[in-house]
Amino acid sequence: MSETPIPQGARRNKRRLPLQRSITARLVLMSAVSALLIFAVAAVVLYTVLKGELLRHERDSLFTTLNDISYQIERAGTTERWSRVQLKLSTLSQADQHVFFWIASEDARFTYGDLTRLSPAAINHVDGKEVGRLHLPGRAYPLHIMTRTLPAFEERPEVRVTVGVDGAPYFEMRRTFLLATSISSLLGIVLAVISSYWIARAGLAPLRRMSARAQSFSPRKLSARMPVEALPDELSVLAEAFNGALERIEQAYTQLEAFNADVAHELRTPLANLIGQTQVALARERSAGEFKDVLQSNLEELDRIRSIVNDMLFLARSDQGEAATARVPVRVAEAVQKTVDFFEFVLDDTGMAITVAGDLEATATMETALFKRALTNLIQNAIQHSPQGAQLRIDIASGEDMVRVAVTNPGAAIDEQHLPRLFDRFYRVDSARQDINGSHGHGLGLAIVKAVARMHGGRTFASSRDGYNSIGFTIARH
């Protein structure tokens, strides 16, 4: 049993991640990243400030204690006074288990504390007001210390006084703050994700309503439009563009329906003639001459059908963007005159004449066959809608980039509303304007003119004033 193949677009959709398909997911992710950056920056700044303030507090405490001790040591120049200093230091150490004192000198009588713990490998400090650290065995955190050298006095030699405080509260405070900041930041990010998801869902609710509304549209309701008034400004622009697209689709659909009806109408007449003439010919015995007449008439109808089909195929290629490729530099007046010569017998029969005027030296790069085809259609249209003996005029005007060719004929005025649609396929202003001189087109002539102009980078135009109708096109000079 064969499996139904999965469309290529469906495979691509399956491979796409949810983040690529969902605007909500993207907004939530961006909000989470933004919240993470904000909380991280805030935490770093607060942690740095707290660290600096705690260290300043430690330094001020050490500096005050060192000043008090230094004041007494500076006046203790004898062993008797030194014993009082040692007693006071011991009292202070016992009263505050977090304060430590060391005094080092060349004379063992004027020392205090276990000086072996002040080995250069275990201490890192700077003289003066700076705080150093002393790492002692068995302690999880180092001590904060401050050291000062006092000059000799009486019997006492020069001494080096070191005051230390337990750094555990300082480091514990930093660790607690870091932990609290991390937890609060994570909670903040979670709240930001939840709130951003809710905000995104609420913000995209109008878009979901637009989608539901769009899914309700069908070819049977081409006049339906997206309501714009109740939408936010950001979506109203999208809705207006969508409504514009719907309007263009409705127009194209209407034109397509009219086109189908026109094609059926144009083909129905010659097909009905073919069928009717053939049925009449077969109704009874006919001579060879009679059958020849029938075949000749059928050939004319078939040729008319072929002309319609060829014109439709040409317009289809033009709609697909086909351009004129075999373009060569040509003097426009020369190409116009050759086309006019083709109508010599028709003009004689109708008593009409064509005058070529304007810039007779203008040149343009064109595909000659296409140019003549467009001009032929314009001349045929002018002959069909002009009275017997009319004087027609072809005007050539050259600009910097374009050459303009217009065919002007006397005739019934064309209402302004019809002028833009003259070049639509099968469009006719009214049925009375089709057979003034007994000729009849199939409604694609001016549409082909428009296609040829577009293939040459030009456009079409039409005007009707003072009893004269002027229809033409432009082509690029280069």
Sine and cosine of phi, psi and omega as CSV:
sin_phi,cos_phi,sin_psi,cos_psi,sin_omega,cos_omega
0.00,0.00,0.84,-0.54,-0.06,-1.00
-0.98,0.17,0.54,-0.84,0.01,-1.00
-1.00,-0.01,0.55,-0.84,0.05,-1.00
-0.94,0.33,0.82,-0.57,-0.04,-1.00
-0.91,0.42,0.62,-0.78,0.02,-1.00
-1.00,0.08,0.79,-0.61,0.03,-1.00
-0.84,0.54,0.50,-0.87,-0.04,-1.00
-0.88,0.48,-0.62,0.78,0.02,-1.00
-0.90,0.44,-0.59,0.81,0.03,-1.00
-0.92,0.40,-0.61,0.79,0.04,-1.00
-0.88,0.47,-0.67,0.74,0.00,-1.00
-0.90,0.44,-0.65,0.76,0.01,-1.00
-0.90,0.43,-0.58,0.82,0.00,-1.00
-0.93,0.37,-0.53,0.85,-0.02,-1.00
-0.98,0.19,-0.30,0.96,-0.03,-1.00
-0.96,0.27,0.62,-0.78,0.03,-1.00
-0.97,0.25,0.39,-0.92,0.04,-1.00
-0.82,0.57,-0.57,0.82,0.00,-1.00
-0.89,0.46,-0.54,0.84,-0.01,-1.00
-0.97,0.22,-0.39,0.92,-0.06,-1.00
-1.00,-0.10,-0.41,0.91,-0.17,-0.99
-0.92,-0.38,0.83,-0.56,0.11,-0.99
-0.94,0.35,-0.60,0.80,0.02,-1.00
-0.86,0.51,-0.71,0.70,0.01,-1.00
-0.88,0.47,-0.64,0.77,0.02,-1.00
-0.90,0.43,-0.69,0.72,0.00,-1.00
-0.90,0.43,-0.66,0.75,0.01,-1.00
-0.90,0.44,-0.70,0.72,0.00,-1.00
-0.89,0.46,-0.70,0.71,0.01,-1.00
-0.90,0.44,-0.62,0.78,0.05,-1.00
-0.91,0.41,-0.65,0.76,0.02,-1.00
-0.90,0.44,-0.70,0.72,0.02,-1.00
-0.90,0.44,-0.67,0.74,0.02,-1.00
-0.89,0.46,-0.70,0.71,0.02,-1.00
-0.89,0.45,-0.64,0.77,0.03,-1.00
-0.88,0.48,-0.71,0.71,0.00,-1.00
-0.91,0.42,-0.68,0.73,-0.02,-1.00
-0.90,0.44,-0.75,0.67,-0.02,-1.00
-0.92,0.40,-0.60,0.80,0.00,-1.00
-0.90,0.43,-0.72,0.69,0.01,-1.00
-0.89,0.45,-0.70,0.71,0.01,-1.00
-0.88,0.47,-0.67,0.74,-0.01,-1.00
-0.90,0.44,-0.69,0.73,0.01,-1.00
-0.89,0.46,-0.70,0.71,-0.01,-1.00
-0.90,0.44,-0.74,0.68,-0.01,-1.00
-0.90,0.43,-0.64,0.77,0.01,-1.00
-0.90,0.43,-0.67,0.75,0.02,-1.00
-0.90,0.44,-0.69,0.73,0.02,-1.00
-0.90,0.44,-0.71,0.70,0.00,-1.00
-0.88,0.47,-0.68,0.73,0.02,-1.00
-0.86,0.51,-0.71,0.71,0.01,-1.00
-0.91,0.42,-0.65,0.76,0.00,-1.00
-0.92,0.38,-0.66,0.75,0.04,-1.00
-0.89,0.45,-0.67,0.74,0.00,-1.00
-0.91,0.42,-0.63,0.78,0.04,-1.00
-0.90,0.44,-0.65,0.76,0.03,-1.00
-0.89,0.46,-0.68,0.74,0.04,-1.00
-0.88,0.47,-0.68,0.74,-0.03,-1.00
-0.90,0.43,-0.69,0.72,0.01,-1.00
-0.89,0.46,-0.65,0.76,0.01,-1.00
-0.91,0.42,-0.71,0.71,0.02,-1.00
-0.90,0.44,-0.67,0.74,-0.04,-1.00
-0.89,0.45,-0.67,0.75,0.02,-1.00
-0.90,0.43,-0.72,0.69,0.00,-1.00
-0.89,0.45,-0.68,0.73,-0.01,-1.00
-0.90,0.44,-0.61,0.79,0.04,-1.00
-0.90,0.43,-0.68,0.74,0.00,-1.00
-0.89,0.45,-0.72,0.69,-0.03,-1.00
-0.93,0.38,-0.66,0.75,-0.03,-1.00
-0.88,0.48,-0.59,0.81,0.00,-1.00
-0.88,0.48,-0.64,0.77,0.00,-1.00
-0.97,0.24,-0.62,0.79,-0.03,-1.00
-0.93,0.38,-0.59,0.81,-0.02,-1.00
-0.87,0.49,-0.44,0.90,-0.03,-1.00
-0.98,-0.20,0.03,1.00,0.03,-1.00
-0.99,-0.13,1.00,0.00,-0.03,-1.00
-0.98,-0.21,-0.06,1.00,0.00,-1.00
-0.83,-0.55,0.27,-0.96,-0.02,-1.00
-0.91,0.41,-0.51,0.86,0.00,-1.00
-0.91,0.41,-0.76,0.65,0.05,-1.00
-0.91,0.41,-0.53,0.85,-0.02,-1.00
-0.92,0.40,-0.56,0.83,0.02,-1.00
-0.90,0.43,-0.56,0.83,0.05,-1.00
-0.92,0.38,-0.62,0.78,0.04,-1.00
-0.89,0.45,-0.69,0.72,0.00,-1.00
-0.89,0.46,-0.64,0.77,0.01,-1.00
-0.90,0.44,-0.68,0.73,0.00,-1.00
-0.91,0.42,-0.64,0.76,0.01,-1.00
-0.90,0.43,-0.63,0.78,0.03,-1.00
-0.91,0.41,-0.64,0.77,0.02,-1.00
-0.89,0.45,-0.70,0.72,0.01,-1.00
-0.90,0.44,-0.65,0.76,0.00,-1.00
-0.90,0.43,-0.63,0.78,0.00,-1.00
-0.96,0.29,-0.57,0.82,-0.01,-1.00
-0.94,0.34,-0.58,0.82,-0.01,-1.00
-0.82,-0.57,0.97,-0.23,-0.07,-1.00
-0.92,0.40,-0.13,0.99,-0.06,-1.00
-0.98,-0.19,0.04,1.00,-0.02,-1.00
-0.92,-0.38,0.68,-0.73,-0.04,-1.00
-0.73,-0.68,0.55,-0.83,-0.02,-1.00
-0.76,-0.65,0.63,-0.78,0.14,-0.99
-0.67,-0.74,0.69,-0.73,0.08,-1.00
-0.76,-0.65,0.83,-0.56,-0.02,-1.00
-0.88,-0.47,0.64,-0.77,0.06,-1.00
-0.41,-0.91,0.13,-0.99,0.02,-1.00
-0.96,0.27,-0.37,0.93,-0.01,-1.00
-0.98,-0.19,0.88,-0.48,-0.05,-1.00
-0.88,0.47,-0.36,0.93,0.01,-1.00
-0.94,0.34,-0.43,0.90,-0.07,-1.00
-0.94,-0.33,0.81,0.59,0.06,-1.00
-0.78,-0.63,0.20,-0.98,0.05,-1.00
-0.39,-0.92,0.62,-0.79,0.07,-1.00
0.99,0.11,0.15,-0.99,0.01,-1.00
-0.99,0.15,0.99,-0.12,-0.09,-1.00
-0.96,0.29,-0.24,0.97,0.02,-1.00
-0.92,0.39,-0.39,0.92,0.00,-1.00
-0.97,0.22,-0.16,0.99,0.01,-1.00
-0.99,-0.15,0.58,0.81,0.01,-1.00
-0.91,0.42,0.53,-0.85,-0.03,-1.00
-0.85,0.53,-0.48,0.88,-0.01,-1.00
-0.96,0.29,-0.36,0.93,-0.09,-1.00
-0.99,-0.17,-0.17,0.98,-0.12,-0.99
-0.88,-0.47,0.60,-0.80,0.05,-1.00
-0.64,-0.77,0.98,-0.22,-0.04,-1.00
-0.42,-0.91,0.13,-0.99,0.03,-1.00
-0.76,-0.65,0.63,-0.78,0.05,-1.00
-0.88,0.47,0.44,-0.90,0.08,-1.00
0.97,-0.25,-0.75,-0.67,-0.09,-1.00
-0.98,-0.20,0.10,1.00,-0.04,-1.00
-0.99,0.11,0.51,-0.86,-0.01,-1.00
-1.00,-0.09,0.75,-0.66,0.07,-1.00
-0.93,-0.38,0.01,-1.00,0.00,-1.00
-0.80,-0.59,0.62,-0.79,0.02,-1.00
-0.81,-0.59,0.89,-0.47,-0.01,-1.00
-1.00,-0.06,0.90,-0.43,0.00,-1.00
-0.95,-0.32,0.60,-0.80,0.03,-1.00
-0.88,0.48,0.62,-0.79,0.05,-1.00
1.00,0.08,-0.05,1.00,0.01,-1.00
-0.94,-0.34,0.71,-0.71,-0.02,-1.00
-0.95,0.32,-0.49,0.87,-0.04,-1.00
-0.83,-0.56,0.52,-0.86,0.04,-1.00
-0.96,0.28,0.30,-0.95,0.11,-0.99
-1.00,0.05,0.52,-0.86,0.19,-0.98
-1.00,-0.04,0.80,-0.60,-0.08,-1.00
-0.78,-0.62,0.34,-0.94,0.11,-0.99
-0.62,-0.79,0.71,-0.71,-0.12,-0.99
-0.85,-0.53,0.58,-0.81,0.05,-1.00
-0.58,-0.81,0.64,-0.77,0.04,-1.00
-0.99,-0.17,0.80,-0.60,-0.01,-1.00
-0.94,-0.33,0.65,-0.76,-0.04,-1.00
-0.94,0.34,0.29,-0.96,0.00,-1.00
-0.91,0.41,0.46,-0.89,-0.01,-1.00
-0.49,-0.87,0.87,-0.49,-0.03,-1.00
0.82,0.58,-0.86,-0.51,-0.03,-1.00
-0.97,0.23,-0.41,0.91,-0.09,-1.00
-0.97,0.24,0.76,-0.65,0.08,-1.00
-0.98,0.18,-0.05,-1.00,0.07,-1.00
-0.88,0.47,0.72,-0.69,-0.03,-1.00
-0.83,-0.56,0.41,-0.91,0.04,-1.00
-0.88,-0.48,0.92,-0.39,-0.09,-1.00
-0.98,-0.17,0.75,-0.66,0.04,-1.00
-0.81,-0.59,0.80,-0.60,0.05,-1.00
-0.92,-0.39,0.73,-0.69,0.01,-1.00
-0.77,-0.64,0.57,-0.82,0.10,-0.99
-0.82,-0.58,0.49,-0.87,-0.01,-1.00
-0.90,0.43,0.80,-0.60,0.00,-1.00
-1.00,0.06,0.00,1.00,-0.05,-1.00
-0.86,0.51,-0.74,0.68,0.01,-1.00
-0.86,0.51,-0.62,0.78,0.00,-1.00
-0.88,0.47,-0.77,0.64,-0.04,-1.00
-0.95,0.30,-0.54,0.84,0.05,-1.00
-0.92,0.38,-0.63,0.78,0.05,-1.00
-0.88,0.47,-0.69,0.73,0.03,-1.00
-0.89,0.47,-0.70,0.71,-0.03,-1.00
-0.91,0.42,-0.67,0.74,0.01,-1.00
-0.90,0.43,-0.69,0.73,0.01,-1.00
-0.90,0.44,-0.67,0.74,0.01,-1.00
-0.89,0.46,-0.67,0.74,0.01,-1.00
-0.91,0.41,-0.71,0.70,0.00,-1.00
-0.89,0.45,-0.65,0.76,0.01,-1.00
-0.90,0.43,-0.67,0.74,0.00,-1.00
-0.89,0.45,-0.71,0.70,-0.01,-1.00
-0.91,0.42,-0.71,0.71,0.00,-1.00
-0.91,0.42,-0.58,0.82,0.03,-1.00
-0.92,0.40,-0.68,0.73,0.03,-1.00
-0.89,0.46,-0.68,0.73,0.05,-1.00
-0.89,0.45,-0.64,0.77,0.04,-1.00
-0.89,0.45,-0.64,0.77,0.02,-1.00
-0.91,0.41,-0.68,0.73,0.03,-1.00
-0.87,0.49,-0.71,0.71,0.04,-1.00
-0.89,0.45,-0.62,0.78,0.02,-1.00
-0.90,0.43,-0.64,0.76,0.02,-1.00
-0.90,0.43,-0.72,0.70,-0.01,-1.00
-0.90,0.44,-0.72,0.70,-0.02,-1.00
-0.92,0.39,-0.62,0.78,0.01,-1.00
-0.92,0.39,-0.58,0.81,0.06,-1.00
-0.90,0.44,-0.70,0.71,0.01,-1.00
-0.90,0.43,-0.68,0.73,0.00,-1.00
-0.90,0.44,-0.68,0.73,0.00,-1.00
-0.89,0.45,-0.69,0.72,0.03,-1.00
-0.88,0.47,-0.69,0.73,0.00,-1.00
-0.93,0.37,-0.64,0.77,-0.01,-1.00
-0.93,0.37,-0.52,0.85,-0.02,-1.00
-1.00,-0.02,0.00,1.00,0.02,-1.00
-0.84,0.54,-0.69,0.73,0.06,-1.00
-0.87,0.49,-0.55,0.83,0.02,-1.00
-0.93,0.38,-0.62,0.78,0.05,-1.00
-0.92,0.40,-0.61,0.79,0.06,-1.00
-0.91,0.41,-0.62,0.79,0.08,-1.00
-0.88,0.48,-0.67,0.74,0.01,-1.00
-0.89,0.46,-0.69,0.72,0.02,-1.00
-0.89,0.45,-0.63,0.78,0.03,-1.00
-0.91,0.42,-0.69,0.73,-0.01,-1.00
-0.90,0.44,-0.59,0.81,0.00,-1.00
-0.93,0.37,-0.32,0.95,0.02,-1.00
-0.99,0.13,-0.19,0.98,0.01,-1.00
-0.95,0.31,0.52,-0.86,0.03,-1.00
-0.49,-0.87,0.27,-0.96,0.02,-1.00
-0.85,0.53,-0.37,0.93,0.01,-1.00
-0.98,0.19,-0.23,0.97,-0.01,-1.00
-0.80,-0.60,0.85,0.53,-0.04,-1.00
-0.94,0.35,-0.32,0.95,-0.01,-1.00
-0.99,0.13,-0.11,0.99,0.00,-1.00
-0.92,0.40,0.58,-0.82,-0.01,-1.00
-0.71,-0.71,0.35,-0.94,0.03,-1.00
-0.98,0.18,0.80,-0.59,0.05,-1.00
-0.91,0.41,0.73,-0.68,-0.10,-0.99
-0.96,-0.27,-0.50,0.86,-0.16,-0.99
-0.87,0.50,-0.64,0.77,-0.11,-0.99
-1.00,0.07,0.02,1.00,-0.06,-1.00
-1.00,-0.01,0.46,-0.89,0.14,-0.99
-0.89,0.45,0.31,-0.95,-0.04,-1.00
-0.84,0.54,-0.64,0.77,-0.05,-1.00
-0.90,0.43,-0.56,0.83,-0.03,-1.00
-1.00,-0.02,-0.37,0.93,0.01,-1.00
-0.90,0.44,-0.56,0.83,0.06,-1.00
-0.89,0.45,-0.70,0.72,0.04,-1.00
-0.90,0.44,-0.68,0.73,-0.01,-1.00
-0.90,0.44,-0.65,0.76,0.03,-1.00
-0.90,0.43,-0.65,0.76,0.06,-1.00
-0.90,0.43,-0.64,0.77,0.03,-1.00
-0.90,0.43,-0.67,0.74,0.04,-1.00
-0.90,0.44,-0.60,0.80,0.07,-1.00
-0.89,0.46,-0.66,0.75,0.05,-1.00
-0.90,0.43,-0.65,0.76,0.04,-1.00
-0.89,0.46,-0.64,0.77,0.01,-1.00
-0.90,0.43,-0.66,0.75,0.03,-1.00
-0.92,0.40,-0.61,0.79,0.04,-1.00
-0.91,0.42,-0.66,0.75,0.02,-1.00
-0.88,0.47,-0.68,0.73,0.03,-1.00
-0.89,0.45,-0.69,0.73,0.01,-1.00
-0.90,0.44,-0.64,0.77,0.01,-1.00
-0.91,0.41,-0.68,0.73,0.04,-1.00
-0.90,0.45,-0.69,0.73,0.03,-1.00
-0.90,0.44,-0.60,0.80,0.02,-1.00
-0.91,0.41,-0.67,0.74,0.04,-1.00
-0.88,0.47,-0.70,0.72,0.02,-1.00
-0.90,0.43,-0.62,0.79,0.02,-1.00
-0.89,0.46,-0.71,0.70,0.02,-1.00
-0.87,0.49,-0.67,0.74,0.02,-1.00
-0.91,0.42,-0.64,0.77,0.01,-1.00
-0.92,0.39,-0.67,0.74,0.03,-1.00
-0.88,0.48,-0.70,0.71,0.01,-1.00
-0.88,0.48,-0.65,0.76,0.00,-1.00
-0.91,0.41,-0.69,0.72,-0.03,-1.00
-0.92,0.40,-0.59,0.81,-0.02,-1.00
-0.99,0.13,-0.42,0.91,-0.05,-1.00
-0.91,0.41,-0.66,0.75,-0.04,-1.00
-0.88,0.47,-0.81,0.59,0.01,-1.00
-0.91,0.42,-0.57,0.82,0.04,-1.00
-0.91,0.41,-0.64,0.77,0.04,-1.00
-0.90,0.43,-0.63,0.77,0.05,-1.00
-0.89,0.45,-0.69,0.73,0.02,-1.00
-0.87,0.50,-0.74,0.67,-0.03,-1.00
-0.91,0.42,-0.71,0.70,-0.03,-1.00
-0.89,0.46,-0.73,0.68,-0.02,-1.00
-0.90,0.43,-0.63,0.77,0.01,-1.00
-0.92,0.39,-0.66,0.75,0.02,-1.00
-0.90,0.44,-0.66,0.75,0.03,-1.00
-0.90,0.44,-0.66,0.75,-0.01,-1.00
-0.91,0.42,-0.54,0.84,-0.04,-1.00
-1.00,0.01,-0.07,1.00,-0.07,-1.00
-0.93,0.36,-0.46,0.89,0.02,-1.00
-0.47,-0.88,0.05,-1.00,-0.02,-1.00
-0.91,0.41,0.69,-0.72,0.00,-1.00
-0.80,-0.60,0.46,-0.89,0.08,-1.00
-0.99,0.15,0.20,-0.98,0.00,-1.00
-0.88,0.47,-0.60,0.80,0.01,-1.00
-0.91,0.41,-0.63,0.78,0.02,-1.00
-0.92,0.40,-0.68,0.74,0.05,-1.00
-0.89,0.46,-0.59,0.81,0.03,-1.00
-0.89,0.45,-0.65,0.76,0.03,-1.00
-0.89,0.45,-0.66,0.75,0.02,-1.00
-0.90,0.44,-0.71,0.71,0.01,-1.00
-0.90,0.45,-0.61,0.79,0.04,-1.00
-0.89,0.45,-0.68,0.73,0.04,-1.00
-0.91,0.41,-0.66,0.75,0.03,-1.00
-0.89,0.45,-0.61,0.80,0.01,-1.00
-0.89,0.46,-0.61,0.79,0.03,-1.00
-0.90,0.43,-0.67,0.74,0.02,-1.00
-0.92,0.40,-0.64,0.77,0.04,-1.00
-0.90,0.43,-0.60,0.80,0.03,-1.00
-0.91,0.41,-0.58,0.81,0.06,-1.00
-0.91,0.41,-0.66,0.75,0.04,-1.00
-0.90,0.44,-0.68,0.73,0.02,-1.00
-0.88,0.48,-0.63,0.78,0.01,-1.00
-0.89,0.45,-0.68,0.74,0.02,-1.00
-0.89,0.45,-0.72,0.69,-0.03,-1.00
-0.90,0.45,-0.69,0.73,0.01,-1.00
-0.89,0.45,-0.66,0.75,0.03,-1.00
-0.90,0.43,-0.64,0.77,0.01,-1.00
-0.92,0.40,-0.64,0.77,0.04,-1.00
-0.90,0.43,-0.64,0.77,0.03,-1.00
-0.89,0.46,-0.70,0.71,0.02,-1.00
-0.91,0.42,-0.58,0.82,0.03,-1.00
-0.90,0.43,-0.68,0.74,0.04,-1.00
-0.90,0.43,-0.61,0.79,0.03,-1.00
-0.91,0.42,-0.66,0.75,0.02,-1.00
-0.89,0.46,-0.48,0.88,0.00,-1.00
-0.99,0.15,0.07,1.00,0.09,-1.00
1.00,-0.09,0.21,0.98,0.01,-1.00
-0.91,0.42,0.72,-0.70,-0.02,-1.00
-0.92,-0.38,0.28,-0.96,0.06,-1.00
-0.96,0.29,0.89,-0.46,-0.09,-1.00
-0.98,-0.21,-0.54,0.84,-0.06,-1.00
-1.00,-0.01,0.85,0.52,-0.07,-1.00
-1.00,-0.03,0.69,-0.73,0.01,-1.00
-0.70,-0.72,0.45,-0.89,0.06,-1.00
-0.92,0.39,0.78,-0.62,-0.06,-1.00
-0.64,-0.77,0.59,-0.80,0.15,-0.99
-0.97,0.23,0.86,-0.51,-0.16,-0.99
-0.88,0.47,-0.68,0.74,-0.03,-1.00
-0.88,0.48,-0.57,0.82,0.02,-1.00
-0.91,0.40,-0.70,0.72,0.03,-1.00
-0.91,0.41,-0.58,0.82,0.03,-1.00
-0.91,0.40,-0.69,0.72,-0.04,-1.00
-0.90,0.43,-0.63,0.77,0.04,-1.00
-0.89,0.45,-0.60,0.80,0.03,-1.00
-0.94,0.35,-0.64,0.77,0.02,-1.00
-0.90,0.45,-0.63,0.77,0.01,-1.00
-0.86,0.51,-0.49,0.87,0.00,-1.00
-0.90,0.43,-0.42,0.91,-0.04,-1.00
-0.99,-0.14,0.31,0.95,-0.09,-1.00
-0.85,0.53,-0.74,0.68,-0.05,-1.00
-0.95,0.33,-0.61,0.80,0.03,-1.00
-0.90,0.43,-0.65,0.76,0.00,-1.00
-0.91,0.40,-0.62,0.79,0.04,-1.00
-0.90,0.43,-0.66,0.75,-0.02,-1.00
-0.91,0.42,-0.58,0.81,-0.05,-1.00
-1.00,-0.08,-0.08,1.00,-0.02,-1.00
0.95,0.33,0.34,0.94,-0.02,-1.00
-0.99,-0.10,0.25,-0.97,0.06,-1.00
-0.61,-0.79,0.51,-0.86,0.00,-1.00
-0.86,-0.51,0.77,-0.64,0.04,-1.00
-0.93,-0.37,0.75,-0.66,0.05,-1.00
-0.98,-0.18,0.83,-0.56,-0.07,-1.00
-0.70,-0.72,0.14,-0.99,0.05,-1.00
0.97,-0.24,-0.53,-0.85,-0.03,-1.00
-0.99,0.15,1.00,-0.05,-0.07,-1.00
-0.97,0.23,-0.13,0.99,0.00,-1.00
-0.97,-0.23,0.04,1.00,-0.03,-1.00
-0.91,0.42,0.63,-0.78,0.03,-1.00
-0.84,-0.54,0.42,-0.91,0.03,-1.00
-0.45,-0.89,0.44,-0.90,0.07,-1.00
-1.00,-0.02,0.91,-0.41,-0.12,-0.99
-0.60,-0.80,0.30,-0.95,0.22,-0.98
-1.00,-0.03,0.96,-0.27,-0.21,-0.98
-0.83,0.55,-0.66,0.75,-0.04,-1.00
-0.89,0.46,-0.66,0.76,0.02,-1.00
-0.93,0.36,-0.65,0.76,0.01,-1.00
-0.87,0.49,-0.72,0.70,0.00,-1.00
-0.91,0.42,-0.58,0.81,0.01,-1.00
-0.90,0.44,-0.69,0.72,0.02,-1.00
-0.91,0.42,-0.71,0.71,-0.02,-1.00
-0.92,0.40,-0.59,0.81,0.05,-1.00
-0.86,0.51,-0.69,0.72,0.02,-1.00
-0.89,0.46,-0.64,0.77,0.02,-1.00
-0.91,0.42,-0.66,0.75,0.00,-1.00
-0.92,0.39,-0.67,0.74,0.05,-1.00
-0.87,0.50,-0.67,0.74,0.02,-1.00
-0.89,0.45,-0.67,0.74,0.00,-1.00
-0.91,0.41,-0.65,0.76,0.01,-1.00
-0.91,0.42,-0.67,0.74,-0.03,-1.00
-0.88,0.47,-0.54,0.84,-0.12,-0.99
-0.93,-0.37,0.44,0.90,0.06,-1.00
-0.85,-0.52,0.52,-0.86,0.03,-1.00
-0.95,0.30,0.30,-0.95,0.03,-1.00
-0.84,0.54,0.65,-0.76,0.04,-1.00
0.97,0.23,0.22,0.98,-0.04,-1.00
-0.95,0.32,0.46,-0.89,0.08,-1.00
-0.98,-0.20,0.90,-0.44,0.02,-1.00
-0.99,-0.15,0.44,-0.90,-0.02,-1.00
-0.68,-0.73,0.70,-0.72,0.09,-1.00
-0.91,-0.41,0.89,-0.46,-0.03,-1.00
-0.97,-0.23,0.72,-0.70,0.04,-1.00
-0.90,-0.43,0.83,-0.56,0.03,-1.00
-0.76,-0.65,0.69,-0.73,-0.03,-1.00
-0.90,-0.43,0.67,-0.74,0.09,-1.00
-0.90,-0.44,-0.23,-0.97,-0.02,-1.00
-0.93,0.37,-0.63,0.78,-0.07,-1.00
-0.88,-0.48,-0.32,0.95,-0.13,-0.99
-0.80,-0.60,0.42,-0.91,0.18,-0.98
-0.89,-0.45,0.73,-0.68,-0.10,-1.00
-0.93,-0.36,0.79,-0.62,0.03,-1.00
-0.84,-0.55,0.84,-0.55,-0.03,-1.00
-0.77,-0.64,0.69,-0.72,0.07,-1.00
-0.95,-0.31,0.85,-0.53,-0.07,-1.00
-0.90,-0.44,0.71,-0.70,0.01,-1.00
-0.63,-0.78,0.50,-0.86,0.11,-0.99
-0.97,0.25,0.61,-0.79,0.00,-1.00
0.07,-1.00,0.01,-1.00,-0.01,-1.00
-0.88,0.48,0.63,-0.78,-0.03,-1.00
-0.90,0.43,0.58,-0.82,0.04,-1.00
-0.97,-0.26,0.80,-0.60,-0.01,-1.00
-0.88,0.48,0.57,-0.82,-0.08,-1.00
-0.83,0.55,-0.57,0.82,-0.06,-1.00
-0.94,0.35,-0.35,0.94,-0.02,-1.00
-1.00,0.03,-0.36,0.93,-0.12,-0.99
-0.85,0.52,-0.72,0.70,-0.02,-1.00
-0.91,0.42,-0.35,0.94,-0.09,-1.00
-0.98,-0.20,0.07,1.00,-0.01,-1.00
-0.87,0.50,-0.45,0.89,-0.07,-1.00
-1.00,-0.08,0.11,0.99,0.11,-0.99
-0.96,0.26,0.45,-0.89,-0.04,-1.00
-0.93,0.36,0.73,-0.68,0.05,-1.00
0.88,0.47,0.27,0.96,-0.01,-1.00
-0.99,0.13,0.75,-0.66,0.06,-1.00
-0.75,-0.66,0.67,-0.74,0.00,-1.00
-0.90,0.43,-0.75,0.66,0.11,-0.99
-0.32,-0.95,0.31,-0.95,-0.08,-1.00
-0.94,0.33,-0.37,0.93,-0.05,-1.00
-0.95,0.30,-0.28,0.96,-0.08,-1.00
-1.00,-0.05,0.19,0.98,-0.15,-0.99
-1.00,-0.09,-0.47,0.88,-0.23,-0.97
-0.78,-0.63,0.66,0.75,-0.02,-1.00
-0.88,0.47,-0.65,0.76,-0.04,-1.00
-0.93,-0.37,0.42,0.91,0.08,-1.00
0.97,0.24,0.09,1.00,0.02,-1.00
-0.97,-0.26,0.39,-0.92,-0.08,-1.00
-0.56,-0.83,0.82,-0.57,0.07,-1.00
-1.00,-0.08,0.08,-1.00,-0.02,-1.00
-0.96,-0.28,0.24,0.97,0.18,-0.98
1.00,0.02,0.14,0.99,-0.02,-1.00
-0.91,-0.41,0.00,1.00,-0.10,-0.99
-0.87,0.49,-0.79,0.61,-0.04,-1.00
-0.95,0.30,-0.46,0.89,0.10,-0.99
-0.90,0.44,-0.59,0.80,0.05,-1.00
-0.93,0.37,-0.60,0.80,0.08,-1.00
-0.85,0.53,-0.72,0.70,0.02,-1.00
-0.88,0.47,-0.66,0.75,0.00,-1.00
-0.90,0.43,-0.68,0.73,0.00,-1.00
-0.90,0.43,-0.68,0.73,0.03,-1.00
-0.87,0.49,-0.70,0.71,0.01,-1.00
-0.90,0.45,-0.62,0.79,0.01,-1.00
-0.92,0.38,-0.33,0.94,0.05,-1.00
-0.97,-0.26,0.26,0.97,0.03,-1.00
0.96,0.28,0.37,0.93,-0.02,-1.00
-0.90,-0.44,-0.34,-0.94,-0.03,-1.00
-0.52,-0.86,0.11,-0.99,0.03,-1.00
-0.93,-0.36,0.29,-0.96,0.03,-1.00
-0.44,-0.90,0.35,-0.94,0.01,-1.00
-0.43,-0.90,0.58,-0.82,0.04,-1.00
-0.53,-0.85,0.41,-0.91,0.01,-1.00
-0.56,-0.83,0.91,-0.42,0.00,-1.00
-0.38,-0.92,0.53,-0.85,0.09,-1.00
0.82,0.57,0.58,0.82,0.05,-1.00
0.98,0.18,0.15,0.99,0.02,-1.00
-0.82,-0.58,0.65,-0.76,0.06,-1.00
-0.93,-0.38,0.77,-0.64,-0.03,-1.00
-0.84,-0.54,0.85,-0.53,-0.01,-1.00
-0.76,-0.65,0.71,-0.71,-0.03,-1.00
-0.27,-0.96,-0.22,-0.97,-0.04,-1.00
-0.45,-0.89,0.27,-0.96,0.07,-1.00
-0.87,-0.49,0.44,-0.90,0.10,-0.99
-0.70,-0.71,0.49,-0.87,0.01,-1.00
-0.93,0.36,0.61,-0.79,-0.02,-1.00
-0.96,0.28,-0.48,0.88,-0.06,-1.00
-0.79,-0.61,0.00,0.00,0.00,0.00
